[in-house]
Amino acid sequence: MVMKVICVKKTDTLKGNVTIQGSKNTVLPIMAATLLGSGVSVIYNCPMIEDVAVMCQLLECLKAKITMENHTLTIDTRNVQYAALPCSLTSKLRSSVLLLGPMLARWKKVELGVPGGCAIGLRPIDIHLQGFRKMNVDIDVQGDVVTGSTYYLQGGVIQLRFPSVGATENLIMTAVVAKGRTILRGVAKEPEIIELCNYLISMGALIEGVGTDILTIKGTGQLSSCDYCNTYDRIVAGTYLLAAVAIPSDIRLYGIDDIGYMKNIIHIVSDMGINVIKRDNYLSVQSFGKVSGGSFRTGIYPDFPTDLLPILITVLMQAEQVSRIEETIFENRLSIIRELAKLGATFDVLDRVVQTRCNYRLCGNTLVATDLRQGAALVIAGMMSEGKSFVTNTRYIARGYEDIVKDLQKLGANIEYV
């Protein structure tokens, strides 16, 4: 499939309403978790994005019956069958790794091509593998394939050396059906983890310590399928909040029922110069487009999310002072700098620390998206630049944004597909 190029022109103001889509990072592990039950699961507010489509294809390889209509995803796992999952599919989706735990839980074996996704840095699955081995799984990577088997899953005490979100999700989904009790220490605490735990509890899992860095899980028999209403995508919401920092705005973001999951983002953008007010069913966002810079650092939740780093760097090009940004998670998150330089921006970079100059006069150019969030940041950069900018490789953006062009058009941006 050939993706269209996005043409962006300088946008003087943002004004209007947009509804924030369902969360990508929440729905993907929930989809994997449906394998733990035998029945029909209905997921509401499911984003219609490329990553969801690939996960659907992987589940269909296991003979799950899937339908999607009006953001409602139905997954029937009553007649699923074991199958090896090919690298041709898993290489398209980093979250394919989340099928390791549910497949081991259901069939006591797994063969899965190594996961792919965005080229934002090394993302080894050794923490996943170490945890599985402590749960009585013989698992390893052989070439481009992960293979694993077990006579039975055994609970135990597992200390994660780093709070990996994916490893936390995988081990939770394995522990809920393992024999005995599992204690997971040093786990990730992202909202996606909380949502997954609550979903599993609805299926009949026994989990204590949800929202903390220590989870205690008592294994049970096969769980029961159940429905789930997906939460909003805090990264998509953060994308539009950050755009409003750099461009004078008066916008409303609907679909954000609880700001608890994005308080860290709201705190940062408020300090940068915008006014965010929570109303009954939307966020009111107003700004004069004057960016207050400063010192910023990404980190594990509840610190500022690494996913929004490329957009933060982009917005800070318009700051009234020099700013410093440090990335602590992925070594290749700073690849956006090469593309922003095409617009006339310059930066001082040392290892994973970027120092911006201030008040750039940016001129449009042709920009190449190389990962999901970097691609979204380039769209925002085009809105901040004189003339026209063309963003190519938009398939990366489609992995996580239902239609970033349509959303921004609703807010008055000069943007279209060409």
C-alpha positions as CSV (number, residue, x, y, z in Angstrom):
1,M,0.0,0.0,0.0
2,V,1.3,3.4,-1.0
3,M,0.8,6.0,1.7
4,K,0.0,9.6,0.7
5,V,2.4,12.5,1.5
6,I,1.3,15.0,4.0
7,C,1.5,18.7,2.9
8,V,1.7,21.2,5.7
9,K,1.7,25.0,5.6
10,K,2.4,27.5,8.3
11,T,-0.5,27.6,10.7
12,D,-1.1,30.9,12.5
13,T,-3.8,29.8,15.0
14,L,-5.5,26.6,16.2
15,K,-9.2,26.8,17.0
16,G,-11.8,24.1,17.2
17,N,-12.7,20.7,18.7
18,V,-11.2,17.3,18.3
19,T,-12.0,13.9,20.0
20,I,-8.9,12.0,21.2
21,Q,-8.8,8.4,19.9
22,G,-8.6,5.3,22.0
23,S,-5.2,4.3,23.4
24,K,-2.8,2.3,21.2
25,N,-0.5,1.3,24.0
26,T,-3.4,0.1,26.1
27,V,-5.5,-1.8,23.5
28,L,-2.6,-3.9,22.2
29,P,-1.9,-5.8,25.4
30,I,-5.6,-6.1,26.0
31,M,-6.0,-7.8,22.6
32,A,-3.2,-10.2,23.5
33,A,-4.8,-11.0,26.8
34,T,-8.0,-12.1,25.2
35,L,-6.2,-15.4,24.4
36,L,-6.3,-16.2,28.1
37,G,-10.0,-16.7,28.0
38,S,-12.2,-18.8,25.8
39,G,-15.1,-16.8,24.6
40,V,-16.1,-13.5,22.9
41,S,-14.5,-10.2,24.0
42,V,-15.7,-6.8,22.9
43,I,-13.3,-3.9,23.0
44,Y,-14.9,-0.5,22.7
45,N,-13.2,2.8,21.7
46,C,-10.5,0.8,19.8
47,P,-8.4,3.0,17.6
48,M,-8.4,2.1,13.9
49,I,-4.7,2.2,13.3
50,E,-2.1,0.1,11.6
51,D,-0.7,-1.5,14.8
52,V,-4.2,-2.7,15.7
53,A,-4.6,-4.1,12.2
54,V,-1.4,-6.1,12.4
55,M,-2.3,-7.5,15.9
56,C,-5.6,-8.6,14.4
57,Q,-3.7,-10.4,11.7
58,L,-1.6,-12.2,14.3
59,L,-4.6,-13.3,16.3
60,E,-6.2,-14.5,13.1
61,C,-3.1,-16.7,12.5
62,L,-4.2,-18.4,15.7
63,K,-7.8,-18.8,14.3
64,A,-9.4,-16.1,16.4
65,K,-12.4,-14.6,14.7
66,I,-12.2,-10.8,14.6
67,T,-14.6,-8.0,13.4
68,M,-14.1,-4.3,13.7
69,E,-17.0,-1.8,13.2
70,N,-17.2,1.8,14.3
71,H,-14.3,1.5,16.7
72,T,-15.7,-1.6,18.3
73,L,-13.4,-4.7,18.1
74,T,-14.9,-8.1,18.7
75,I,-12.5,-11.1,19.3
76,D,-13.8,-14.6,19.5
77,T,-11.2,-17.0,21.0
78,R,-13.5,-20.1,21.4
79,N,-11.8,-22.0,18.6
80,V,-8.3,-20.7,18.6
81,Q,-5.5,-23.1,17.6
82,Y,-1.8,-23.0,18.2
83,A,0.4,-21.8,15.3
84,A,3.9,-20.4,14.8
85,L,3.7,-16.7,14.2
86,P,5.8,-15.6,11.2
87,C,8.4,-12.9,11.2
88,S,6.8,-11.4,8.1
89,L,4.0,-10.2,10.5
90,T,5.8,-9.8,13.9
91,S,8.5,-7.7,12.3
92,K,5.8,-5.0,11.6
93,L,4.8,-4.7,15.2
94,R,6.9,-4.2,18.4
95,S,3.9,-5.3,20.5
96,S,3.8,-8.7,18.8
97,V,6.2,-9.7,21.7
98,L,3.1,-9.4,24.0
99,L,1.8,-12.7,22.5
100,L,4.6,-14.6,24.1
101,G,3.0,-14.8,27.6
102,P,-0.6,-15.5,26.5
103,M,0.6,-18.3,24.1
104,L,2.7,-19.9,26.8
105,A,-0.2,-19.6,29.2
106,R,-2.7,-21.2,26.7
107,W,-0.6,-23.8,24.9
108,K,2.6,-24.2,27.0
109,K,4.7,-23.4,23.9
110,V,5.4,-20.6,21.5
111,E,7.2,-19.8,18.3
112,L,7.2,-16.2,17.3
113,G,9.3,-14.1,14.9
114,V,11.3,-11.4,16.5
115,P,9.2,-8.2,17.0
116,G,9.8,-5.1,14.9
117,G,8.4,-1.6,15.1
118,C,10.0,1.8,15.1
119,A,13.8,2.3,14.9
120,I,14.1,4.4,18.0
121,G,17.0,2.4,19.5
122,L,17.9,-1.0,20.9
123,R,14.9,-2.7,22.6
124,P,16.1,-6.2,23.5
125,I,13.6,-8.7,25.0
126,D,16.1,-10.1,27.5
127,I,14.0,-8.9,30.5
128,H,11.0,-10.8,29.1
129,L,13.2,-14.0,28.6
130,Q,14.7,-13.8,32.0
131,G,11.3,-13.6,33.6
132,F,9.9,-16.5,31.6
133,R,12.9,-18.7,32.6
134,K,12.2,-18.0,36.3
135,M,8.6,-19.3,35.6
136,N,9.9,-22.7,34.4
137,V,9.9,-21.8,30.6
138,D,12.7,-23.0,28.3
139,I,12.9,-20.0,26.0
140,D,15.5,-18.5,23.7
141,V,16.1,-16.6,20.5
142,Q,17.3,-18.6,17.6
143,G,18.1,-16.4,14.6
144,D,14.9,-14.4,13.9
145,V,12.7,-16.6,15.9
146,V,11.8,-16.8,19.6
147,T,10.9,-20.4,20.7
148,G,9.7,-21.4,24.2
149,S,8.1,-24.4,25.9
150,T,7.2,-25.5,29.4
151,Y,5.6,-28.5,31.1
152,Y,3.8,-26.1,33.5
153,L,4.2,-22.4,34.5
154,Q,5.5,-22.0,38.0
155,G,5.1,-18.8,40.0
156,G,8.0,-17.3,41.9
157,V,9.7,-14.1,42.9
158,I,11.0,-12.0,39.9
159,Q,13.0,-8.8,40.1
160,L,13.0,-6.8,37.0
161,R,16.4,-5.1,36.4
162,F,14.6,-2.3,34.6
163,P,10.9,-1.4,34.7
164,S,10.2,-2.5,31.1
165,V,6.6,-1.9,30.1
166,G,6.5,-4.8,27.7
167,A,8.2,-7.3,30.0
168,T,5.9,-6.2,32.9
169,E,2.8,-6.9,30.7
170,N,4.1,-10.2,29.4
171,L,5.0,-11.5,32.9
172,I,1.6,-10.4,34.3
173,M,-0.3,-12.2,31.6
174,T,1.8,-15.4,32.3
175,A,1.6,-15.2,36.1
176,V,-2.2,-15.0,36.2
177,V,-2.4,-18.7,35.1
178,A,0.9,-20.0,36.6
179,K,0.9,-22.4,39.6
180,G,1.2,-20.8,43.0
181,R,2.0,-17.1,43.7
182,T,4.2,-14.8,41.7
183,I,5.7,-11.6,43.1
184,L,6.9,-9.2,40.4
185,R,9.2,-6.5,41.8
186,G,10.4,-3.3,40.1
187,V,7.6,-3.4,37.5
188,A,6.5,-0.5,35.3
189,K,3.7,1.6,36.6
190,E,2.4,3.2,33.3
191,P,-1.3,3.7,32.9
192,E,-1.3,0.9,30.4
193,I,-0.2,-1.5,33.1
194,I,-3.0,-0.4,35.4
195,E,-5.6,-0.9,32.6
196,L,-4.2,-4.4,31.8
197,C,-4.4,-5.4,35.4
198,N,-7.9,-4.2,35.8
199,Y,-8.9,-6.0,32.7
200,L,-7.4,-9.2,33.9
201,I,-9.1,-8.8,37.2
202,S,-12.4,-8.5,35.3
203,M,-11.5,-11.9,33.7
204,G,-11.1,-13.4,37.1
205,A,-7.4,-12.9,37.8
206,L,-6.1,-12.3,41.3
207,I,-3.7,-9.4,41.4
208,E,-2.7,-7.2,44.3
209,G,-0.6,-4.0,44.3
210,V,-2.0,-2.5,41.0
211,G,-0.4,0.9,40.4
212,T,2.7,0.1,42.5
213,D,6.1,-1.3,41.6
214,I,5.4,-4.6,43.3
215,L,2.6,-6.9,42.1
216,T,1.5,-10.1,43.8
217,I,-0.4,-12.5,41.6
218,K,-2.0,-15.8,42.5
219,G,-2.4,-18.1,39.5
220,T,-5.9,-19.3,38.6
221,G,-7.3,-21.7,36.0
222,Q,-8.4,-20.5,32.6
223,L,-9.9,-17.0,32.8
224,S,-13.3,-15.9,31.4
225,S,-13.6,-13.6,28.4
226,C,-15.0,-10.1,29.1
227,D,-15.6,-6.8,27.5
228,Y,-13.4,-3.7,27.9
229,C,-13.9,0.0,27.2
230,N,-10.5,1.4,26.1
231,T,-9.2,4.6,27.6
232,Y,-8.1,7.7,25.6
233,D,-4.6,7.9,24.1
234,R,-2.5,10.1,26.4
235,I,0.3,10.4,23.8
236,V,-2.1,11.6,21.0
237,A,-3.6,14.1,23.5
238,G,-0.1,15.2,24.5
239,T,0.8,15.7,20.8
240,Y,-2.0,18.2,20.3
241,L,-1.3,19.9,23.7
242,L,2.3,20.4,22.7
243,A,1.3,21.8,19.3
244,A,-0.9,24.3,21.2
245,V,2.2,25.5,23.1
246,A,3.9,26.7,20.0
247,I,0.9,28.0,18.0
248,P,-1.7,30.4,19.4
249,S,-4.6,28.2,20.3
250,D,-8.2,28.0,21.6
251,I,-9.1,24.4,21.3
252,R,-11.1,21.7,23.1
253,L,-10.0,18.1,23.4
254,Y,-12.9,15.7,23.9
255,G,-12.8,12.1,25.1
256,I,-10.5,12.7,28.1
257,D,-12.7,11.5,30.9
258,D,-9.9,11.4,33.5
259,I,-6.8,13.5,33.4
260,G,-5.0,11.3,36.0
261,Y,-3.1,9.4,33.4
262,M,-1.6,12.6,31.9
263,K,-1.1,14.9,34.8
264,N,2.7,14.7,34.1
265,I,2.1,16.0,30.5
266,I,-0.3,18.7,31.6
267,H,2.1,19.9,34.2
268,I,4.9,20.3,31.7
269,V,2.8,22.1,29.0
270,S,1.3,24.4,31.6
271,D,4.8,25.5,32.7
272,M,5.6,26.1,29.0
273,G,2.9,28.7,28.6
274,I,-0.6,27.2,28.0
275,N,-3.7,27.2,30.1
276,V,-5.4,23.8,30.5
277,I,-8.7,23.5,32.2
278,K,-10.6,20.3,32.8
279,R,-14.3,20.6,32.0
280,D,-17.0,17.9,32.4
281,N,-16.2,16.1,29.1
282,Y,-13.3,17.9,27.5
283,L,-10.1,19.8,28.1
284,S,-10.1,23.5,27.3
285,V,-6.7,24.6,26.0
286,Q,-5.7,28.2,25.4
287,S,-2.3,29.8,24.6
288,F,-0.7,32.8,23.0
289,G,1.9,30.7,21.2
290,K,4.8,32.1,23.4
291,V,6.9,29.1,24.5
292,S,8.7,29.2,27.8
293,G,11.8,27.0,27.6
294,G,13.8,25.4,30.4
295,S,15.3,22.1,31.3
296,F,13.5,18.8,30.5
297,R,14.2,15.1,31.0
298,T,12.3,12.0,29.9
299,G,12.0,9.0,32.2
300,I,9.9,6.1,33.3
301,Y,6.3,7.0,34.4
302,P,5.3,9.3,35.9
303,D,8.2,11.3,34.4
304,F,7.7,13.0,31.0
305,P,7.2,10.2,28.4
306,T,9.9,9.5,25.9
307,D,7.2,9.1,23.2
308,L,6.7,12.8,23.3
309,L,10.3,13.8,23.2
310,P,10.5,14.5,19.4
311,I,7.4,16.8,19.7
312,L,8.9,18.6,22.7
313,I,12.2,19.3,20.9
314,T,10.2,20.6,17.9
315,V,8.1,23.0,20.1
316,L,11.1,24.2,22.0
317,M,12.6,25.6,18.7
318,Q,10.2,28.5,19.3
319,A,11.1,29.0,22.9
320,E,12.1,32.5,24.1
321,Q,15.2,31.0,25.8
322,V,17.8,28.3,25.4
323,S,16.4,24.9,26.5
324,R,18.0,21.6,27.5
325,I,16.4,18.3,26.8
326,E,17.7,14.9,28.0
327,E,16.5,11.5,26.7
328,T,17.1,8.6,29.2
329,I,15.3,5.7,27.5
330,F,16.1,5.2,23.8
331,E,19.4,6.1,22.2
332,N,17.9,6.9,18.8
333,R,15.1,9.2,19.8
334,L,17.2,12.2,18.7
335,S,17.1,11.2,15.0
336,I,14.6,13.9,14.5
337,I,17.4,16.5,14.7
338,R,18.6,15.6,11.3
339,E,15.2,16.4,9.8
340,L,14.6,19.6,11.8
341,A,17.9,20.9,10.4
342,K,16.3,20.9,7.0
343,L,14.0,23.6,8.2
344,G,16.8,25.8,9.3
345,A,17.1,24.7,13.0
346,T,20.4,24.1,14.7
347,F,21.1,22.2,18.0
348,D,24.0,21.4,20.2
349,V,24.0,17.6,20.9
350,L,26.1,15.6,23.3
351,D,25.2,12.0,23.8
352,R,21.5,12.0,24.6
353,V,21.3,15.7,25.6
354,V,20.0,18.3,23.2
355,Q,20.4,22.1,23.7
356,T,18.1,24.2,21.5
357,R,18.8,27.7,20.3
358,C,15.7,30.0,20.4
359,N,13.3,31.8,18.1
360,Y,14.2,30.1,14.9
361,R,12.8,31.3,11.6
362,L,11.9,28.0,10.0
363,C,11.4,27.4,6.3
364,G,9.5,24.5,4.8
365,N,11.2,21.5,3.2
366,T,10.6,17.8,2.4
367,L,10.9,15.8,5.6
368,V,11.2,12.0,6.1
369,A,9.3,10.2,8.9
370,T,11.4,7.4,10.4
371,D,9.3,6.4,13.3
372,L,5.8,7.0,14.7
373,R,6.3,9.9,17.1
374,Q,9.1,11.5,15.1
375,G,6.7,11.6,12.1
376,A,4.0,13.3,14.2
377,A,6.6,15.8,15.3
378,L,7.6,16.6,11.7
379,V,3.9,17.4,11.0
380,I,3.9,19.9,13.9
381,A,7.2,21.3,12.7
382,G,5.7,21.9,9.3
383,M,2.9,23.9,11.0
384,M,5.5,26.1,12.5
385,S,7.5,26.8,9.3
386,E,7.1,29.3,6.5
387,G,5.9,28.0,3.2
388,K,5.2,24.4,2.5
389,S,6.6,21.2,4.1
390,F,6.0,17.7,2.8
391,V,6.2,14.8,5.2
392,T,6.9,11.4,3.6
393,N,6.9,7.8,4.9
394,T,3.5,8.6,6.5
395,R,2.9,4.8,7.1
396,Y,4.8,5.3,10.4
397,I,2.4,8.0,11.6
398,A,-0.5,5.7,10.6
399,R,0.8,3.1,13.1
400,G,-0.4,5.3,16.0
401,Y,-2.6,8.1,14.8
402,E,-6.0,7.3,13.2
403,D,-5.9,10.4,11.0
404,I,-3.6,13.2,12.2
405,V,-4.5,15.2,9.1
406,K,-8.2,15.1,9.8
407,D,-7.7,15.9,13.5
408,L,-5.5,18.9,12.7
409,Q,-7.8,20.2,10.0
410,K,-10.6,20.2,12.6
411,L,-8.3,22.6,14.6
412,G,-7.8,24.9,11.7
413,A,-4.4,23.7,10.5
414,N,-3.3,24.2,6.9
415,I,-2.7,20.5,6.2
416,E,-3.8,18.0,3.6
417,Y,-2.8,14.7,1.9
418,V,-1.3,15.0,-1.6
